Amino acid sequence: MAYVTIRDVAREAGVSVAAVSQILHDKGRFSDETRKLVRDTVEKMGYVPDQRARSMRSSETKTVGLLVPDLRNPYFADLVSSMEDELYRRGFTTLIGSSGESVERQDSFIENLLGQRIDGAIVVPQGVDSPGVESLVRRGLPLVFVDRRVPRVDSVPFVVSDPYPGIRSAVAELMRLGHRRIGFVSHPALGSFSVNEREVAFRAITGELLVDGETTVVNCDATYESRQRALDELAESGMSAVVFAYSPDAITMLGLMTDRGLEVGADMSVVSFDDIAAFAMMTPSVSVISQQAETMGRQGVELLMRQLAGGGEAAGTQYVSTVFIARKSSSALCR
């Protein structure tokens, strides 16, 4: 179905295009009957003003681009929802894209964004200084990184989680429950600064707290086979508890544990990053290290608004403390 234009409305109402435009903007000197005729015609025909034409007459489009790695990941879905809600509250619409954890796809979406006359962008970057990121920075477009940052790109303010508080609380709780052999599943293939930082934090914290125990750090990627191998390594090293840096790995490996007859919570205690709804609904419910996605999203929008108002500096960088939430998947050691 073709879009109804302002010319279509004018023709149907029997008035000029200028008259329709002025009446819709509450301008001009027209009789009440003419105003009512035009507004009734607009409603009847379903006319919607062309925002592209409006933006050409203004320096603002009230549109923000949002780019995340994977909208299928419940954590990123929650993050986008929090940002979109906050932007809507402030009168902005959003253009949302997913990079699929691909630098090439990320840069392609960025290129498209730059052709949309957006006011600014909030990006969960792939972690490298790519041509697309360089283009955003070079153009001086208001820009904020959320959840992840790009090393050596210091001119862009960012909001990321601080993994240390949540990991420290999780390790302390597992130790209180009697665990002295605690594993960690990392995911370096993502190339994510934030995910990699969690491994660094885990090693530092267990090195400080777990002086009478052992740790095993295993790596995996997005393949089922690599997650099988990671679980094999954890089992062979005798780990009684495991912390997952990346929630999709936890979801797959929880299923693998069940398939192998391991009882989560009894045979293997589990803690995962990301407080997603699925973890709360599982049996047993899964202990998590929450990045407080809603808080992070709101703060990311606030940093962007500061830039749009002319007060955006890299000093606006913010860290959101992670929070450990204990549930049934972490329980007392029974062997």
C-alpha positions in Angstrom: 0.0 0.0 0.0 1.4 3.4 -1.0 2.1 6.0 1.7 -0.5 8.9 1.9 1.2 12.2 1.1 0.4 15.7 2.2 -0.6 16.4 -1.4 -3.1 13.5 -1.2 -4.7 15.1 1.9 -4.8 18.5 0.3 -6.5 17.1 -2.8 -9.1 15.1 -0.8 -9.9 18.1 1.4 -10.0 20.6 -1.5 -7.4 22.9 0.0 -3.8 23.8 -0.7 -0.7 21.9 0.4 0.4 25.0 2.3 -3.0 25.1 4.2 -2.6 21.4 5.3 0.9 22.0 6.5 0.0 25.2 8.4 -3.1 23.6 10.0 -1.1 20.5 11.2 1.4 22.9 12.8 -1.3 25.0 14.4 -0.4 28.0 12.2 -2.2 30.3 9.8 -5.6 32.0 9.9 -8.3 29.4 8.9 -11.9 28.9 10.0 -12.8 26.2 12.5 -14.6 24.4 9.7 -11.5 24.3 7.5 -9.3 23.1 10.4 -11.8 20.4 11.3 -12.0 19.3 7.6 -8.3 19.0 7.2 -7.8 17.1 10.5 -10.7 14.7 9.8 -9.2 14.1 6.3 -5.8 13.4 7.9 -7.3 10.9 10.3 -9.5 9.2 7.6 -6.6 8.8 5.2 -4.1 7.7 7.8 -1.6 10.4 6.9 1.7 10.4 8.9 4.1 13.3 8.5 7.4 12.4 6.7 10.1 12.5 9.4 12.8 12.6 6.7 11.6 15.8 5.3 11.2 17.2 8.8 14.8 16.3 9.7 16.1 18.1 6.6 14.6 21.3 8.0 16.0 20.8 11.4 19.5 20.0 12.8 17.9 17.3 15.0 16.2 14.1 14.0 15.4 12.9 17.5 16.7 9.5 16.4 19.5 7.4 18.0 21.2 4.3 16.6 21.6 1.3 18.9 24.0 -1.5 18.0 24.4 -4.7 20.0 26.2 -8.0 19.2 23.2 -10.4 19.4 19.6 -9.6 20.0 18.9 -13.3 20.5 21.1 -13.2 23.7 18.6 -12.3 26.5 21.2 -10.1 28.2 21.5 -7.9 25.2 17.7 -7.9 24.7 17.3 -6.6 28.2 20.0 -4.0 27.7 18.4 -2.7 24.4 15.0 -2.7 26.1 16.3 -0.5 29.0 18.0 2.0 26.5 15.0 2.1 24.2 12.6 2.8 27.1 14.8 5.6 28.4 15.2 7.1 24.9 11.5 6.9 24.3 10.8 8.7 27.6 13.1 11.5 26.4 11.3 11.8 23.1 13.7 9.8 20.9 13.1 7.0 18.4 15.7 4.3 17.8 17.2 2.4 14.9 18.3 -1.0 16.3 20.9 -3.4 14.7 22.8 -6.5 15.6 26.4 -7.1 14.6 26.2 -10.9 15.1 29.6 -10.7 16.9 31.1 -9.7 13.6 33.3 -6.7 13.0 32.3 -6.6 9.3 28.6 -6.6 10.1 29.1 -4.0 12.8 30.8 -1.7 10.4 28.2 -2.2 7.8 25.4 -1.2 10.2 27.5 1.8 11.3 27.8 2.9 7.6 24.0 2.6 7.2 23.5 4.6 10.4 25.6 7.4 9.2 23.3 7.7 6.2 20.2 8.0 8.4 20.9 11.5 9.8 20.8 10.2 13.4 21.6 12.5 16.3 23.9 10.0 18.0 24.6 6.3 18.6 25.1 3.9 21.5 27.2 0.9 20.5 28.3 -2.4 22.1 31.5 -2.6 20.1 33.3 -5.7 18.9 36.4 -4.7 20.9 38.7 -3.6 18.0 39.4 -0.2 16.5 37.6 -1.0 13.2 37.1 1.4 10.2 33.4 1.8 11.2 34.3 2.8 14.7 37.0 5.2 13.4 34.4 6.7 11.0 32.0 7.4 13.9 34.8 9.0 16.0 36.2 11.0 13.1 32.8 12.5 12.2 32.4 13.7 15.8 28.9 12.1 16.1 27.8 11.9 19.7 28.8 8.3 20.6 28.8 6.1 23.7 30.1 2.6 24.2 28.0 0.4 26.6 28.9 -3.0 28.1 32.2 -3.2 26.2 34.9 -0.7 25.3 37.5 -0.5 22.6 41.1 -0.3 23.9 43.0 2.8 22.8 39.9 4.6 21.7 39.9 7.0 24.7 37.8 9.8 23.2 34.5 7.9 23.5 32.8 7.8 26.9 31.6 4.3 28.0 29.6 2.5 30.6 30.8 -0.9 31.5 30.4 -3.3 34.5 33.1 -3.8 37.1 33.4 -7.6 37.3 35.4 -7.6 40.6 32.7 -7.0 43.2 30.4 -9.7 41.7 33.2 -12.3 41.2 34.6 -11.6 44.7 31.2 -12.2 46.3 30.6 -15.4 44.2 34.0 -16.9 45.1 33.5 -16.0 48.7 30.1 -17.7 48.8 31.4 -20.8 47.1 34.2 -21.1 49.6 31.7 -20.6 52.4 29.8 -23.6 51.0 33.0 -25.7 51.2 34.2 -25.5 47.6 38.0 -25.4 47.2 38.2 -26.4 43.5 36.6 -23.7 41.4 36.7 -23.6 37.7 36.1 -20.7 35.2 34.9 -20.9 31.7 36.2 -18.1 29.5 35.4 -17.1 25.9 38.4 -15.3 24.3 37.1 -16.0 20.8 34.6 -13.1 21.3 37.4 -10.6 21.4 35.4 -8.8 24.1 37.3 -6.5 26.4 34.7 -7.0 29.1 34.5 -10.8 28.9 38.3 -11.1 28.9 38.5 -8.8 31.9 36.3 -11.3 33.9 39.0 -14.0 33.5 41.6 -11.5 34.8 39.4 -10.7 37.8 38.7 -14.3 38.5 42.4 -15.2 38.5 43.3 -12.2 40.8 40.5 -12.9 43.3 41.0 -16.6 43.6 44.7 -16.0 43.9 44.0 -13.8 46.9 41.1 -15.8 48.5 41.6 -19.4 47.4 45.0 -20.0 48.9 44.2 -23.5 50.0 42.5 -24.6 46.9 42.8 -25.0 43.1 41.4 -23.4 40.0 41.1 -24.4 36.4 40.4 -21.9 33.6 39.1 -23.4 30.4 38.3 -21.7 27.1 35.5 -22.3 24.7 33.9 -20.7 21.6 30.4 -20.7 20.3 30.5 -24.3 19.0 28.9 -27.2 20.8 32.1 -29.2 20.5 34.3 -26.7 22.3 31.8 -26.5 25.2 31.8 -30.3 25.4 35.6 -30.2 25.7 35.5 -27.4 28.3 33.2 -29.5 30.4 35.5 -32.5 30.0 38.4 -30.4 31.3 36.5 -29.2 34.3 35.4 -32.8 35.2 38.9 -34.2 34.7 40.4 -31.6 37.0 37.9 -32.4 39.7 36.2 -29.0 39.9 33.2 -28.9 42.2 32.1 -25.4 41.2 32.3 -23.3 38.0 31.9 -19.7 37.1 30.8 -18.8 33.5 32.0 -15.6 32.0 29.4 -15.7 29.2 25.8 -16.7 29.7 25.3 -18.5 26.3 28.1 -20.9 27.3 26.4 -21.6 30.6 23.1 -22.3 29.0 24.6 -24.9 26.7 26.8 -26.5 29.3 24.0 -26.7 31.9 22.3 -28.9 29.3 25.4 -31.0 28.8 25.7 -31.5 32.6 22.1 -32.8 32.7 22.8 -35.1 29.7 25.8 -36.6 31.5 23.7 -37.2 34.7 25.4 -34.5 36.7 23.0 -32.8 39.2 23.5 -29.1 39.1 24.0 -27.8 42.6 24.8 -31.2 44.1 27.5 -32.6 41.8 28.5 -29.2 40.3 27.7 -25.8 41.7 27.2 -23.2 39.0 27.4 -19.4 38.8 27.0 -17.4 35.5 27.3 -13.8 34.4 24.1 -12.1 33.3 20.9 -12.0 35.3 18.6 -13.2 32.5 15.1 -14.5 33.1 15.9 -18.0 31.9 18.3 -18.5 34.8 15.7 -17.6 37.4 13.2 -20.1 35.9 15.5 -23.1 35.5 15.4 -26.0 37.9 17.5 -25.5 39.9 17.5 -21.7 39.6 21.0 -20.5 38.6 23.1 -18.2 40.7 24.2 -15.2 38.7 26.6 -12.2 38.7 24.3 -9.4 37.5 25.8 -6.6 35.4 22.7 -4.5 36.2 21.8 -4.2 32.6 18.9 -1.7 33.3 21.2 0.6 35.2 23.9 0.4 32.6 21.5 1.2 29.8 20.1 4.2 31.5 23.5 5.5 32.3 24.5 5.0 28.7 21.6 7.1 27.5 22.4 9.8 30.1 26.0 10.0 28.8 24.7 10.4 25.2 22.2 13.1 26.3 25.1 15.1 27.9 26.9 15.0 24.5 23.8 16.1 22.7 23.5 19.0 25.1 27.1 20.0 24.4 28.7 18.6 27.6 30.1 15.2 26.5 33.6 14.4 27.6 35.5 11.1 28.1 35.4 12.0 31.8 31.8 10.8 31.7 33.1 7.2 31.8 31.2 5.1 34.3 31.6 1.7 35.9 28.6 -0.2 37.2 29.3 -2.6 40.1 28.4 -6.3 39.4 26.2 -7.9 42.0 26.2 -11.6 43.0 22.7 -13.2 43.4 22.8 -16.6 45.1 20.3 -19.2 44.0 19.9 -23.0 44.2 22.6 -23.9 41.7 25.3 -23.0 44.2 25.1 -25.2 47.2 27.2 -26.8 49.9 29.9 -29.3 48.8 28.6 -32.8 49.4 31.6 -34.9 48.5 
